[in-house]
Amino acid sequence: MGCGAHISSTWFVSLLVSLPQSYLIIILGFALCGLSISVSKALLVAVVDALFSHFIHQYPLWFGFHTLFFVTVSVAACYILTRHGLLKIMAAILAGTIVAAALQSVYVPLSFTASHTTVMDLPSRPWLVVLIYIPEPIIMVILYHLVKKYGFQIMNNKAETY
């Protein structure tokens, strides 16, 4: 995921944005699809995602390719670790990714307006990426707890922890 510009990812952006974002996308997506994943496995996948993200953001790829790599790595890692069905995992990762993208489509433009910055400012100010990201994990944690509390699911799957 990301804000859309080529950003040479620094270690603190990977640690403070990519890692929690990956973790939240995974747990929210799995919850929405009625699948479970242990905290340790979700965290392991998030670490792998953050490492891949750190390196892939060093290259100026077309818009959306970073997200495509994230989804591919996440699906593969979750499949290896959980052995849930591949299509179920794809649905879960895509569901979490869509929620994150929808949130970003709302709060990122508002953040740029409030800070009088643009996407072109991000490569020279990587700390701005971290500041702009702050609303997303807060909202995603709230959504995750609401999904778990009310049992909201977009798919009907038997939840099992592997």
Backbone torsions as a table, in degrees:
resi	resn	phi	psi	omega
1	MET	NA	-179.8	179.0
2	GLY	160.0	-179.0	-174.9
3	CYS	-94.7	-2.7	170.9
4	GLY	109.6	-14.3	178.9
5	ALA	-102.5	159.4	173.6
6	HIS	-73.1	116.5	-178.8
7	ILE	-122.3	118.2	175.1
8	SER	-69.7	103.0	-171.2
9	SER	-65.0	124.5	174.4
10	THR	-90.0	164.5	-177.5
11	TRP	-60.0	-36.0	-176.8
12	PHE	-75.3	-26.5	174.1
13	VAL	-69.3	-42.1	177.8
14	SER	-62.5	-42.4	-178.0
15	LEU	-72.8	-43.0	-172.6
16	LEU	-93.9	-13.7	178.8
17	VAL	-120.6	-60.2	-174.0
18	SER	-60.8	-45.0	-177.8
19	LEU	-63.4	-55.2	179.6
20	PRO	-67.0	-33.9	179.4
21	GLN	-63.7	-45.5	178.2
22	SER	-61.1	-46.6	-179.4
23	TYR	-59.0	-47.0	-177.7
24	LEU	-68.1	-37.9	176.4
25	ILE	-60.9	-43.6	-178.9
26	ILE	-65.2	-52.7	-174.9
27	ILE	-69.1	-36.4	178.4
28	LEU	-69.2	-44.3	178.6
29	GLY	-61.4	-44.1	178.1
30	PHE	-63.3	-41.3	179.0
31	ALA	-64.2	-42.8	179.4
32	LEU	-63.4	-29.0	-178.3
33	CYS	-98.1	9.0	176.6
34	GLY	69.7	22.5	177.2
35	LEU	-106.8	153.8	175.1
36	SER	-117.6	154.8	176.6
37	ILE	-146.2	137.7	-179.8
38	SER	-68.6	155.6	178.4
39	VAL	-58.2	-42.9	-177.4
40	SER	-65.1	-39.2	179.2
41	LYS	-71.2	-40.6	177.3
42	ALA	-63.7	-39.8	178.4
43	LEU	-67.1	-40.1	177.6
44	LEU	-61.5	-44.5	177.4
45	VAL	-63.0	-41.3	179.5
46	ALA	-62.6	-38.6	177.4
47	VAL	-64.5	-44.8	177.8
48	VAL	-61.0	-44.9	177.8
49	ASP	-59.8	-44.4	-179.1
50	ALA	-63.9	-39.2	177.3
51	LEU	-64.6	-46.7	176.9
52	PHE	-61.2	-42.7	179.9
53	SER	-60.6	-43.3	-180.0
54	HIS	-57.4	-44.7	-177.9
55	PHE	-77.5	-37.5	-177.7
56	ILE	-70.1	-28.9	178.8
57	HIS	-75.0	-2.1	175.4
58	GLN	-78.0	-13.0	-175.6
59	TYR	-111.9	138.0	178.2
60	PRO	-79.1	91.0	180.0
61	LEU	-99.8	159.9	177.9
62	TRP	-60.6	152.5	180.0
63	PHE	-53.2	130.0	177.5
64	GLY	98.8	-20.8	-178.1
65	PHE	-67.7	-35.1	177.8
66	HIS	-61.3	-41.3	179.1
67	THR	-67.4	-39.9	177.5
68	LEU	-60.9	-41.9	176.1
69	PHE	-64.2	-42.0	178.3
70	PHE	-58.3	-49.2	-178.2
71	VAL	-61.1	-44.5	-178.8
72	THR	-62.4	-47.8	179.6
73	VAL	-64.4	-42.0	-179.7
74	SER	-63.6	-46.1	-179.8
75	VAL	-61.8	-47.5	-178.8
76	ALA	-61.5	-47.1	-178.2
77	ALA	-65.9	-42.6	179.1
78	CYS	-66.0	-36.8	178.3
79	TYR	-64.4	-45.0	179.7
80	ILE	-62.8	-40.7	-175.1
81	LEU	-82.7	-31.7	-173.0
82	THR	-107.4	-28.8	-176.2
83	ARG	62.5	20.3	167.5
84	HIS	-66.3	163.7	178.3
85	GLY	-60.0	143.3	-177.2
86	LEU	-58.4	-44.3	-179.7
87	LEU	-66.6	-34.9	177.3
88	LYS	-66.3	-41.1	178.5
89	ILE	-66.3	-42.4	177.3
90	MET	-58.7	-43.8	178.9
91	ALA	-61.5	-42.3	-178.7
92	ALA	-65.0	-48.0	-179.2
93	ILE	-65.3	-41.2	178.5
94	LEU	-66.8	-37.3	177.9
95	ALA	-62.6	-47.0	177.4
96	GLY	-63.3	-38.7	179.5
97	THR	-66.3	-39.9	179.2
98	ILE	-65.6	-40.4	177.0
99	VAL	-61.6	-47.4	179.8
100	ALA	-61.8	-42.7	179.8
101	ALA	-64.6	-40.3	178.4
102	ALA	-63.9	-43.2	177.2
103	LEU	-61.3	-44.8	-179.8
104	GLN	-62.3	-35.4	-178.7
105	SER	-66.6	-20.0	177.9
106	VAL	-94.8	-53.6	-170.5
107	TYR	-82.1	-26.6	-178.9
108	VAL	-65.8	-49.6	176.8
109	PRO	-59.5	-37.6	177.4
110	LEU	-64.6	-38.6	178.5
111	SER	-64.6	-41.9	178.7
112	PHE	-64.2	-42.0	179.1
113	THR	-63.5	-46.0	-178.2
114	ALA	-65.8	-34.0	-177.2
115	SER	-95.9	0.9	-178.9
116	HIS	54.9	42.7	178.4
117	THR	-127.1	173.8	176.6
118	THR	-133.7	174.1	177.6
119	VAL	-61.0	-25.9	179.4
120	MET	-70.0	-17.8	178.0
121	ASP	-81.2	-17.1	-173.9
122	LEU	-63.8	-43.9	-179.5
123	PRO	-59.4	-33.4	-179.4
124	SER	-89.2	-11.3	179.7
125	ARG	-134.6	73.4	-177.0
126	PRO	-61.8	-25.3	177.1
127	TRP	-62.7	-26.1	178.2
128	LEU	-65.5	-33.1	176.8
129	VAL	-60.0	-42.8	-179.3
130	VAL	-65.7	-44.5	-179.9
131	LEU	-64.2	-42.1	-179.6
132	ILE	-66.3	-29.4	-177.6
133	TYR	-73.1	-22.4	-171.0
134	ILE	-49.7	-43.4	-179.5
135	PRO	-64.1	-31.5	-174.4
136	GLU	-61.6	-51.1	-179.0
137	PRO	-65.7	-32.1	178.3
138	ILE	-62.9	-47.9	-179.4
139	ILE	-67.2	-41.0	-178.8
140	MET	-66.4	-36.4	176.2
141	VAL	-65.3	-42.7	177.5
142	ILE	-61.7	-46.0	178.6
143	LEU	-60.9	-43.0	179.2
144	TYR	-58.7	-46.7	-179.5
145	HIS	-65.9	-36.4	176.6
146	LEU	-66.9	-42.2	177.9
147	VAL	-60.1	-45.8	-179.6
148	LYS	-68.5	-42.5	-177.2
149	LYS	-64.3	-43.7	-175.2
150	TYR	-99.2	1.2	176.8
151	GLY	65.0	27.5	-179.9
152	PHE	-71.0	127.8	178.6
153	GLN	-139.4	144.6	175.2
154	ILE	-93.5	-11.4	175.6
155	MET	-136.0	150.7	179.2
156	ASN	-102.2	98.9	178.7
157	ASN	-127.0	149.6	173.6
158	LYS	-75.0	121.6	-178.8
159	ALA	-79.3	121.8	176.4
160	GLU	-134.1	142.6	176.4
161	THR	-100.9	129.6	179.6
162	TYR	-110.9	NA	NA
